[in-house]
Amino acid sequence: MQRAVPMVSPMHGNADSPVVETRHWHAIEGGRVQCDLCPRECRLHEGQRGLCFVRGCEDGRIKLFTWGRSSGFCVDPIEKKPLNHFLPGSSVLSFGTAGCNLACKFCQNWDMSKSREMDTLADAATPGQLADAAHALGCASVAFTYNDPVIFHEYAIDVARACRGRGVRTVAVTAGYISPAPRAEFFAHMDAANIDLKAFSDGFYRRVCGARLQPVLDTLRYVRHETDTWLELTTLLIPGGNDSDAELQALTGWVASELGPDVPLHFTAFHPDWKMTDRPATPAATLMRARQIARANGLHHVYTGNIRDSEGASSHCAGCGTRLIERDGYRIGAYRLTPEGCCPGCGTRLPGVFAAAAGTWGARRLPVRLAGFARPVQ
C-alpha cells in the first residue's frame, strides 16, 4: 500500500481536458477509497492523490486529472521506443502526460514522470485530434511514452479506439506495473508494447524503483500468452546495479523459458540522471556481454541500444543467421524480408509485424502541435 499525497491544486477541467471518473477502485473503511489500477493499491481520503499524482479522490471516487492533456507531441522513428519488429522504419506520433506509478531513481524522463506541476501539460488533444494528426502526418502508429500510460489508462484507451477508427495502430511503452483487471482492459486495445523489465531482482525493484518484480513478470506472461499485442522487452543496464553475469543469466533464462525465444529483448545503456548521478554510464562492452549471455540462453533476437553497434542493432534470421534488417542507429539500410516476413534464403519467418517494404522516416525527430488537426464537427 502506498502512502497518499495531499492534493495541492485541484483541477476541475474544461472542455478540452475534463476530469474523468475511473472504474478501477472501491470504497474501504474510514471513508476512504482504494485505487485498484496498480499493485500499489493507494488508499485515499477525499482530496488526496496517489503516488502517480494524476489519479486522486474527489467526491468519494477515484478520478483521472490528466485526460486530454499532454507534455508534448513528437514524431519519432519506431525504433526509438524501442521496437525493432514492428513496422521497421515507420514514424510514430509519441506523447506522454505527467506522473508515474513507479519511483525509479534512474528515471531518464524525470521532468515529466516525476512532475507534480500540471503546467508541465502544455498541450491539449482529444482522442480524435490525436488520431487525425497521426493520420495526416503519415504516422503508422501512436505511442504512449515518456511516462507510463498505465496511469492515464482511460485516456490511452480512448485514444486507441479513435486511432483504430483511422487505421492507425497504438504502442504502449510501459513498466507493466498494473493489476489484472485493468491490465486485460488496457492491452486489449494495444497493437504493440515495449515493457521495461528493469532488473531480475525483487530487491532492486524495491530499493531503486519503489515497486515489486512479480507483478511485472505476471504482466509479461499475460501479454505474451493471452493477447495479440506484439511484445518486446527492454532492460536498462546500470553498472553495479543489475548487470552481473548471474542476474543476466537469470533474466534471460526466464525470458527464454517463460516467454519464448522469439520475444525481442533490448539491452540499453544507462547514463547518469535524476537520483543516480553517482553511477558511470554503461560501457558498450557490458551491453555486448549481455547480448552474448542472452543468445547463449536461446534468445534469437537480442539488441543493444543507446550505442553505435550495427551488429547488435540489426535483425538476423534465427534459421541461417542472415542479416535481414540492417540498422545504423535509427536508420534502416538493407531490408531483406519476403512479402510474408520471411528470410529469402531459408524461409524462416522473422516474428513481428512487418510491411512489404521498410519505412523511410530515418532518425528524424519532429516536434508538432496538434491545434491544426481538429476534426470537423459532424
N, C-alpha and C positions, 0 to 999 in steps of 0.2 A: 504494500500500500504506500502511495506517495503522499507526503505532506502537501496540503493545498497551499495555493498562493493567493493572497488578497487581490481582489480586482482593483487595479489602480485607476483606470479611467474607462468606465463602462461605455461601450459603443452601442448605439441604438440603430445604426444602419441608415441607409437611404435607398432610393430606388435602384441604384447601381450595386450596392453592397449590403443587402439585408442581413440581419442576424437571423439565422435559421435554427429551428429546433432539430434535435437529433433523435435517433431511435434507440441507440445502444446505451441505456442507463436504467437504473431502477432506484426507487426510494429505499432508504435504510433508516435505522433508528436515529433519534435525536434531531429529526427534521432535516437530515442531510440526504443527498443523492449520491449514488456511486456511478461513475462513468465506466462503462463496460467495453469501451473501444479497444483498450490495450491491456496487457498484463499488469500495468501499474494500479489499475482499479482505484483511481483517485476518488476520495470521499470528501464531498464539498458541502459547505454551508452556503446559504444564499450570499451572492456577491463574491464568491471565491472562484479562482481558476485552477485548473490542474497544472502539472509541470509543463505541459506543452504550451500553456498560456493562451491558446486560441479556443479552447473549449472550457466553458465555465457554467456555473449555476446561476440562472436568472429565472425568477418566477417559479422556483421549485422544479426546474427542468434543466437538463444539460443542453446548452446551445453552442453553436459554432459562430464565432465572431469574425471570421475572415472569408466568408463565402463571397466570391466575385471580386476579391482583391488580390493583387499580386505585387511582388517586389520588382517585377520587370519581365520583359519578354525578349527572347533572343533566338535566332535561327542558328542551329549548330549542326555539325556532322553527327550522324547517329553513332559513329564510333566513339564519340566523346562521352557517351552515357555510362559506361562503355557497353556497346552491343556490336559484336562482330559477325553474328549470324542472323541478323535481322535487317534485311533490305540494305546491304552494304552500299556505301557511297551516297545514301539518300540524306535529305535535310529533315530536321526535326525542329518544330517550334517548342522551345523549352521555357518553362516558367516555374516559379515557386511562390510560396506565401511567406509566412513568418512562423517561428516557433519550431519545436521538435519534442518528441516524447522520449528521446534519449539525451544523455548529458555527456557526450564524448569529449574528453579533454583535448583531443587532437582535431576537432572539427575544422574542416577547411572551408566551410561556408558559414562560419560562426556569426558573421554580421547579420545573416538572415535567420539561421536556425536558432540562434540564441536571443534573437531580438524580442524585447517586450515593448518596443515602440511601434505603435500602429502606423506612425508616419513612414516607417520602412515600406509600407504597402502603398506605393505611389501610383500604381496603375489599377484601373478597374476594367473588368471584362466579364460579360455574361458568357455562359457556355456557347451560345450561338455565335457570338462575336469571335470567340477563340476558334471554333470550327471553321467559320467563314474565312478568318485570317489565314489559318493553316492552308486551306484550300487555295486561296488567292495567291499565297506565296509559293505554292508548289511543294509544300512540305508533305511528305508521305505519312508523317505521324506528329502527334503532340506528346511531349514528355513532361511528366510531373516530377520535378527535380529541384535541386538547390536546397530544399528542405524536404522532410519526409511527407509524402502525400497521404500517409495513413491518418495524420491528424486533421487534414481537410477532406476527409472521407466523402462527405456528401457532395462537396463541390467537385471533387475529382470524378465521381460517378456521373454527375450531371454533365460535366464536360465530355466524358467518354461517350455518353449517349448521344450528345449533339454531334460529336465527331463521326460516330458510326453512320449517322444520317447523311454526312457529307463525303463518305468514303475515305475518311482519314482515320488512321489507327492510333492507338494510345499506348504509351510506355510509362511504367512506374519504376522510378529509381528509389529504392526503399531499403530500410534496415530490416523489414519484415517483422517488426515488433507489434503484433496485432493479435487480438483474441479470435477464437474460432468463428463465431457467428458473423462479425463484421468482415473477417478475412474472406469468407466464402462470398459475401456480397461484393466486396471490393474487387477480387480477382476475376469474378465473372464478367467484368467489364474491361479488363486489361488485355491487350493483344500481346504485350511483351513486358518482361520485368527484368531488371538487374537488381539483385538482392545482395546487400553487403553482409558477408559472413566475416565479422570483424576480428575474430580470433576463434580458437577452438578450446577455450578455457573459460569456465564459468567465473573463475576468479578475475580474469581480465575484464569480462563484461561487467562485473560488479564494481571493480576498482576504477576502471577507466571510462566506462560507458553508463554507469548507474543503472544497469539492466541485468538480464539473465540470458544465458545461452540457449536453454531448452526451447523457449517459445520461438526462437529464430529457426532452430532445427525443425520444429514442427511446421513452421510456415514453408520452409524449403521442401519438405516431403509433400506437403499439401499441394503446392503449386506444381511440382514436378509430376505427381501421380494422379491428381484429381482435377486438374484443369487443362484447358487447351492453351493457356498462356505460355508463350515462348520464354524460357528461363535461362539467364546467365548469372554468374556469381562474380563478386569482386571481393578480394581481401587486400587491404592496405597493409603493407608490411612495415612495422615500426621497429627500428633497431633496438634490440634488448627487450622488446615488448611481446611480440608474437611471431618472431622469425626464427626460432630454434628449429633444428632438424627434427626433434621429437614432436613438436607441435605441428610442423608442416606434414610429417608422416601421418599423424593422427587426422588432421583436417582433410588431406587429400584422399586418405584411405576411406574416410567416412563418405566423402562425396562420391567416390567410385562405387562403393557398395550400396549406399542408400539412394543415390540419385541416378547413378549410371555413368558409364564412361563418356557419353556423348554430350554431357552438360558442359558448356564452355566455362572456364574459370580464368579470371583475370587477376594477376598479381600486380599491384600498382605501388609506386614509390611514394613514401611519406616525405613531406617537407615540414619543418618546424612551424607550428601555428597554434593559435589560441592559448591553451594552458600547457602545451608540451613543446615549448621553445628550447628546452634543455636537451632534447634529443637531436642527433645529427640526421641529415637526410639519408634516405635509404640508398646504399650503393647499388649500382646496376648488377654487380655480381650476386647480390642477395636475391634479386628477382630471378636471375638465370638459374641459381641453385634451387629456388623454389619450383621453377618450371621443370627442372630435371627430376626432382622428387615426385612431383605430380604425375609426370609422364611414366616414371618407373612404377607408380602405383596404378597405372592402367588408364589414366585420363587421356583422351585423344586430342582435346582442343584446349591448350593452356597458353595464355598470353601474358606478355609483360607490358606494363603501361607506365606512362609518365617518364619514359626514357626512349632514346632512339635505338631501336633494336628490330631491324627488318625481319629477322628470323622469328623472333618472339611475337611480332605483331601480325604476321601473315597466317593465313589459314591453309592447312595441309590436309591431304587425303589420308584418312585413317587406314585405308587399304594398302596403298602403294607409296605414300609419302610425297606425292607430287604437290608442289605449291600451287594451290587452286586460286587463292585470292592474295595478291601481293599488296602489302601496305607499307607506306613510308610516312610515319606519323599518322595523320588522319586522311592522307591521300591514297586512293586506290590506284594501283598500277595494273598489272595483268589480272584478268578475270576469266578463269578457265573452266567455268561450270557449264554443263549442258543445260538446255532449257528445263530439264527435270531436276536440276540442282545436284547433278552427279559428276563424279570425276570422269573426264573424257577418256582416260586411259584404262582404268579398271572397272568403271561403272559403280563404284561405291558412292552411296549418297552422302552428301555433306548435310548433317542435320541443321535445320533452321528454316528461315523464311527468306526466300530469295526471288528476285526478279530476273527476267531473261538477260538483262544487262545491268552492270553496276551503275549506281547514280554518279553524278558528276559534281556534287556540291564541293568536294575537296575539304580544305581546312578552314574555310571562311567562318567567321563569327559575325552575325548581323543583328545588332540590337534593333528592335522595332517597337513602335507604339501602335496600339490597337484602335485608336479613335476613328480611323478611317474605314473600319471593317464592320460597321454596324449593319445588321441585317434589316432590310426594309420591312416595315410593318405590313402584315398581310391584311 
